[in-house]
Amino acid sequence: METSFPLPTLDAEGYLVEPQDWGPALAEEFARQENIQLSEDHWDVIHFMRDYYEEHQVIPDARFAIKHLSTRLGAVARNRLFELFPYGYVKQACRIAGMKRPRAWSTG
């Protein structure tokens, strides 16, 4: 994995070991690795996840991200979340947002 900046410590699956090491440039790099071009909707979910983690010290599960998106997108929020992160909320959204890998969740 070649980047233009040094990567912080990652676990064996490529998730951050320390979420406070995250920054927008790292999100862009992780998204690039997932072949995702970050849009306004992506950033909306990412910032929600970061804010939720900051407040609660726990990663929001997908239903909270869907609820957050639904305030802006309405009934299509669930489908939109999975369009934004087609290989899964944990595999892509959590990683791009700089979360530790949730151990109790599946990677789907």
Long-range contacts (C-beta under 8 A, 24 or more apart in sequence): 1-33, 3-29, 5-29, 11-100, 11-101, 13-101, 14-95, 15-94, 15-95, 15-99, 15-100, 15-101, 16-98, 16-99, 16-100, 17-100, 19-53, 19-98, 19-99, 19-100, 21-98, 22-50, 22-97, 22-98, 23-98, 26-98, 27-96, 27-97, 27-98, 30-95, 30-96, 30-98, 31-96, 34-87, 34-92, 34-95, 34-96, 36-84, 36-85, 36-92, 36-96, 38-96, 39-84, 41-69, 41-73, 41-80, 41-84, 42-84, 42-96, 44-68, 44-69, 44-72, 45-69, 45-81, 45-84, 45-85, 45-93, 45-97, 46-93, 46-96, 46-97, 49-93, 49-94, 49-97, 49-99, 50-97, 50-98, 53-99, 59-94, 59-99, 59-100, 59-102, 61-89, 61-102, 61-105, 62-89, 62-93, 65-89, 65-93
